[in-house]
């Protein structure tokens, strides 16, 4: 089922992340580890294809710390 993910951002809570890197294994084009071994997400939500979004959703489910959130920042309708 198609899903409009435009305006959606992927956010990693640095306070929760423990650097397990499961998210990076699932979606390496989206997640990366910082020097402090805390995952960060590339700031290009909404520009990925459906396969990448599926990988992001798998990472959300797989994260043992539930540190990954999908935030809809769409301002449609202002
Ligand atoms: S899977 Fe979760 S805890 Fe592990 S690096 Fe990714 S965001 Fe951090």
Boltz pocket constraint, residues with backbone or C-beta under 6 A from the ligand:
constraints:
  - pocket:
      binder: B
      contacts: [[A, 12], [A, 16], [A, 17], [A, 18], [A, 19], [A, 20], [A, 21], [A, 22], [A, 23], [A, 24], [A, 31], [A, 37], [A, 38], [A, 39], [A, 59], [A, 62], [A, 63], [A, 64], [A, 65], [A, 66], [A, 67], [A, 68]]
      max_distance: 6.0
